[in-house]
Amino acid sequence: MCKHILNAQVSIRAPCCRKWFDCAACHAEASDHPLKKTSEMSLICKKCKKAFRKDLNAGDFDDEADEYCPHCDNHFLLEAVEPKAALRVEGEDVRKDARMIKDDRVKVDPARSLWSEQVDGTYRLG
């Protein structure tokens, strides 16, 4: 699974070491050599798990026809979705512990606040 491109639909075979990678950045992380440039690409569709080749220098190269897997018509040439940095609150799995999730069905009583006075006049804090 590629951490650089979230919606990778094919795996690419590197012609230099003949190993399969999801993207060129995955090859750069795993290998100690640069990716060899070639005109023919070997690909495996992640939907149907079948291999196919694309010749980039062929005279009959059609952009729209070459965006789909020839076996299952999976659209593999998509705009790359890359992960973005985000700041958010991390907690436990909500399926185990749902204390962080506010239940909208429960009505909040404004008199039951930490900062409000109790009926007898004492404060909850202090």
DRENVO-907072 format. One line per field, with one value per residue: z, x, y of N, C-alpha, C in turn; chain; residue number from 1. Coordinates in pm, whole numbers, plus 50000, padded with zeros to 5 digits. Layout:
n_up <- (Z, ...)
n_east <- (X, ...)
n_north <- (Y, ...)
ca_up <- (Z, ...)
ca_east <- (X, ...)
ca_north <- (Y, ...)
c_up <- (Z, ...)
c_east <- (X, ...)
c_north <- (Y, ...)
chaine <- (A, ...)
num <- (NUM, ...)
// end
This chain:
n_up <- (50000, 49909, 50054, 49952, 49731, 49761, 49617, 49440, 49161, 49017, 49014, 48950, 48755, 48818, 48583, 48632, 48863, 48856, 49032, 49196, 49250, 49404, 49338, 49205, 49415, 49619, 49517, 49530, 49806, 49884, 49738, 49650, 49423, 49132, 48958, 48653, 48337, 48089, 47783, 47772, 47988, 48252, 48411, 48688, 48747, 49028, 49081, 48923, 48933, 48719, 48482, 48252, 47965, 47869, 47600, 47570, 47363, 47132, 46811, 46793, 47031, 47242, 47446, 47605, 47574, 47684, 47955, 48095, 48236, 48034, 48085, 48286, 48264, 48456, 48570, 48580, 48562, 48740, 48899, 49128, 49471, 49746, 50080, 50331, 50574, 50897, 51187, 51459, 51716, 51874, 51977, 52157, 51997, 51873, 51869, 52086, 52306, 52359, 52482, 52401, 52206, 52153, 52250, 52067, 52123, 52391, 52603, 52717, 53041, 53147, 53411, 53522, 53528, 53555, 53651, 53759, 54043, 54304, 54433, 54711, 54739, 54743, 54575, 54301, 54234, 54423)
n_east <- (50084, 50062, 50208, 50242, 50079, 49746, 49533, 49627, 49597, 49729, 50019, 50363, 50620, 50955, 51206, 51477, 51540, 51350, 51134, 50815, 50640, 50437, 50461, 50698, 50829, 50809, 50983, 51222, 51255, 51287, 51498, 51851, 51935, 51879, 51564, 51528, 51476, 51233, 51063, 50858, 50612, 50546, 50262, 50042, 49710, 49528, 49272, 49176, 49399, 49567, 49835, 49966, 50097, 50217, 50307, 50483, 50593, 50468, 50314, 50040, 49940, 49687, 49544, 49302, 49213, 49418, 49400, 49268, 49235, 49306, 49180, 48976, 48862, 48916, 48964, 49267, 49439, 49436, 49384, 49633, 49596, 49729, 49850, 49765, 49895, 49754, 49611, 49467, 49255, 49362, 49241, 49128, 49003, 48684, 48498, 48551, 48572, 48366, 48363, 48459, 48292, 48023, 47691, 47420, 47159, 47113, 46998, 47141, 47154, 47152, 47186, 47345, 47637, 47995, 48071, 47856, 47647, 47548, 47234, 47233, 47406, 47681, 47996, 48102, 48366, 48658)
n_north <- (49883, 50212, 50497, 50742, 50807, 50801, 50691, 50493, 50290, 50097, 49883, 49934, 49795, 49808, 49863, 49843, 49687, 49494, 49468, 49511, 49812, 50068, 50336, 50579, 50703, 50515, 50322, 50466, 50487, 50219, 50117, 50133, 50255, 50467, 50504, 50342, 50486, 50414, 50324, 50148, 50036, 49810, 49700, 49623, 49570, 49671, 49601, 49378, 49221, 49154, 49152, 49395, 49574, 49896, 50087, 50373, 50516, 50445, 50492, 50485, 50577, 50651, 50883, 50874, 50608, 50465, 50499, 50308, 49978, 49698, 49458, 49470, 49719, 49912, 50237, 50352, 50565, 50818, 51140, 51210, 51153, 51287, 51242, 51481, 51705, 51733, 51877, 51730, 51599, 51316, 51007, 50719, 50420, 50468, 50272, 50116, 50291, 50543, 50792, 51039, 51131, 51340, 51298, 51382, 51342, 51365, 51606, 51905, 52026, 52350, 52424, 52233, 52267, 52288, 52530, 52655, 52750, 52529, 52408, 52443, 52651, 52613, 52581, 52379, 52339, 52371)
ca_up <- (50000, 49890, 50145, 49879, 49649, 49832, 49527, 49337, 49106, 48955, 49059, 48837, 48765, 48791, 48487, 48679, 48958, 48826, 49148, 49181, 49341, 49379, 49274, 49194, 49548, 49693, 49465, 49581, 49949, 49905, 49661, 49662, 49289, 49073, 48870, 48514, 48246, 47978, 47705, 47793, 48131, 48292, 48518, 48738, 48795, 49164, 49089, 48869, 48960, 48593, 48431, 48114, 47929, 47795, 47526, 47570, 47239, 47017, 46731, 46814, 47172, 47260, 47587, 47675, 47572, 47767, 48096, 48152, 48233, 47920, 48129, 48365, 48238, 48575, 48536, 48668, 48548, 48814, 48964, 49250, 49599, 49838, 50217, 50376, 50719, 50966, 51333, 51512, 51845, 51862, 52093, 52141, 51898, 51922, 51883, 52220, 52408, 52290, 52573, 52335, 52114, 52220, 52207, 52040, 52172, 52532, 52619, 52822, 53139, 53177, 53555, 53560, 53476, 53657, 53699, 53818, 54185, 54334, 54499, 54847, 54735, 54739, 54442, 54272, 54235, 54530)
ca_east <- (50000, 50145, 50180, 50261, 49960, 49643, 49440, 49702, 49516, 49816, 50157, 50455, 50740, 51076, 51288, 51614, 51555, 51240, 51045, 50690, 50622, 50315, 50497, 50843, 50880, 50825, 51106, 51335, 51273, 51324, 51616, 51968, 51970, 51770, 51471, 51568, 51372, 51204, 50946, 50751, 50583, 50472, 50171, 49945, 49588, 49498, 49134, 49163, 49526, 49626, 49944, 49958, 50205, 50185, 50420, 50464, 50644, 50396, 50249, 49895, 49913, 49566, 49540, 49182, 49203, 49525, 49376, 49187, 49290, 49248, 49109, 48854, 48821, 48937, 49027, 49384, 49510, 49356, 49458, 49691, 49553, 49840, 49810, 49791, 49916, 49638, 49613, 49339, 49261, 49369, 49189, 49115, 48907, 48550, 48418, 48577, 48549, 48299, 48346, 48496, 48187, 47908, 47564, 47329, 47025, 47105, 46986, 47229, 47088, 47248, 47209, 47443, 47767, 48099, 48091, 47733, 47631, 47450, 47112, 47262, 47493, 47823, 48053, 48149, 48512, 48719)
ca_north <- (50000, 50330, 50608, 50867, 50828, 50726, 50624, 50421, 50182, 49999, 49870, 49952, 49713, 49885, 49787, 49829, 49577, 49402, 49454, 49586, 49924, 50145, 50463, 50600, 50738, 50389, 50262, 50543, 50454, 50080, 50080, 50221, 50301, 50546, 50434, 50347, 50535, 50324, 50365, 50051, 50018, 49691, 49739, 49525, 49634, 49629, 49554, 49242, 49153, 49105, 49236, 49443, 49665, 50017, 50143, 50517, 50574, 50392, 50594, 50479, 50605, 50730, 50920, 50828, 50462, 50409, 50527, 50200, 49843, 49627, 49338, 49495, 49858, 49995, 50363, 50354, 50691, 50916, 51248, 51154, 51209, 51272, 51273, 51617, 51717, 51789, 51873, 51687, 51531, 51171, 50937, 50575, 50375, 50503, 50150, 50065, 50393, 50654, 50905, 51164, 51170, 51401, 51242, 51492, 51310, 51402, 51750, 51958, 52111, 52458, 52433, 52130, 52305, 52291, 52666, 52709, 52721, 52426, 52457, 52486, 52769, 52579, 52566, 52242, 52340, 52448)
c_up <- (50000, 49989, 50076, 49795, 49706, 49740, 49413, 49291, 49041, 49028, 48936, 48861, 48726, 48697, 48536, 48772, 48944, 48948, 49127, 49291, 49305, 49312, 49272, 49330, 49635, 49647, 49521, 49728, 49968, 49837, 49682, 49527, 49231, 48980, 48726, 48427, 48129, 47905, 47723, 47942, 48151, 48416, 48563, 48794, 48936, 49180, 49043, 48886, 48834, 48543, 48287, 48092, 47853, 47731, 47511, 47441, 47115, 46944, 46752, 46960, 47183, 47408, 47660, 47679, 47664, 47915, 48166, 48140, 48116, 47961, 48197, 48347, 48364, 48532, 48629, 48660, 48608, 48863, 49100, 49373, 49699, 49979, 50255, 50528, 50782, 51117, 51381, 51643, 51819, 51990, 52067, 52032, 51951, 51933, 52021, 52327, 52340, 52382, 52507, 52242, 52193, 52162, 52190, 52090, 52316, 52540, 52738, 52911, 53176, 53326, 53601, 53495, 53589, 53723, 53764, 53966, 54203, 54409, 54638, 54852, 54732, 54594, 54422, 54275, 54353, 54654)
c_east <- (50090, 50107, 50196, 50139, 49850, 49551, 49512, 49622, 49599, 49949, 50247, 50576, 50861, 51166, 51430, 51632, 51445, 51155, 50924, 50679, 50494, 50344, 50648, 50904, 50897, 50952, 51228, 51361, 51329, 51456, 51729, 52014, 51854, 51685, 51514, 51450, 51357, 51080, 50829, 50734, 50507, 50392, 50089, 49828, 49558, 49355, 49124, 49289, 49589, 49728, 49916, 50070, 50149, 50312, 50396, 50512, 50571, 50324, 50099, 49858, 49795, 49550, 49421, 49171, 49307, 49509, 49302, 49261, 49227, 49167, 48976, 48800, 48825, 49012, 49146, 49461, 49424, 49446, 49505, 49639, 49665, 49793, 49851, 49807, 49795, 49659, 49475, 49360, 49263, 49319, 49187, 49014, 48766, 48460, 48437, 48534, 48494, 48277, 48379, 48386, 48068, 47780, 47464, 47188, 47004, 47101, 47070, 47149, 47185, 47275, 47314, 47577, 47869, 48109, 47965, 47726, 47528, 47332, 47142, 47362, 47641, 47868, 48102, 48301, 48560, 48652)
c_north <- (50124, 50439, 50743, 50904, 50739, 50647, 50553, 50299, 50072, 49994, 49873, 49863, 49797, 49805, 49765, 49708, 49472, 49368, 49544, 49691, 49997, 50279, 50475, 50635, 50613, 50316, 50334, 50511, 50314, 50041, 50180, 50273, 50382, 50460, 50453, 50392, 50438, 50371, 50269, 50026, 49887, 49727, 49620, 49604, 49582, 49578, 49409, 49159, 49092, 49206, 49277, 49543, 49784, 50068, 50293, 50583, 50525, 50505, 50597, 50502, 50700, 50757, 50861, 50676, 50399, 50440, 50415, 50067, 49768, 49503, 49369, 49637, 49944, 50121, 50382, 50485, 50802, 51028, 51196, 51228, 51181, 51306, 51413, 51617, 51783, 51778, 51835, 51614, 51381, 51109, 50788, 50544, 50398, 50381, 50089, 50165, 50518, 50774, 51038, 51215, 51224, 51340, 51356, 51465, 51352, 51554, 51796, 52051, 52223, 52472, 52333, 52159, 52300, 52427, 52726, 52671, 52611, 52489, 52510, 52602, 52737, 52563, 52422, 52235, 52423, 52436)
chaine <- (A, A, A, A, A, A, A, A, A, A, A, A, A, A, A, A, A, A, A, A, A, A, A, A, A, A, A, A, A, A, A, A, A, A, A, A, A, A, A, A, A, A, A, A, A, A, A, A, A, A, A, A, A, A, A, A, A, A, A, A, A, A, A, A, A, A, A, A, A, A, A, A, A, A, A, A, A, A, A, A, A, A, A, A, A, A, A, A, A, A, A, A, A, A, A, A, A, A, A, A, A, A, A, A, A, A, A, A, A, A, A, A, A, A, A, A, A, A, A, A, A, A, A, A, A, A)
num <- (1, 2, 3, 4, 5, 6, 7, 8, 9, 10, 11, 12, 13, 14, 15, 16, 17, 18, 19, 20, 21, 22, 23, 24, 25, 26, 27, 28, 29, 30, 31, 32, 33, 34, 35, 36, 37, 38, 39, 40, 41, 42, 43, 44, 45, 46, 47, 48, 49, 50, 51, 52, 53, 54, 55, 56, 57, 58, 59, 60, 61, 62, 63, 64, 65, 66, 67, 68, 69, 70, 71, 72, 73, 74, 75, 76, 77, 78, 79, 80, 81, 82, 83, 84, 85, 86, 87, 88, 89, 90, 91, 92, 93, 94, 95, 96, 97, 98, 99, 100, 101, 102, 103, 104, 105, 106, 107, 108, 109, 110, 111, 112, 113, 114, 115, 116, 117, 118, 119, 120, 121, 122, 123, 124, 125, 126)
// end
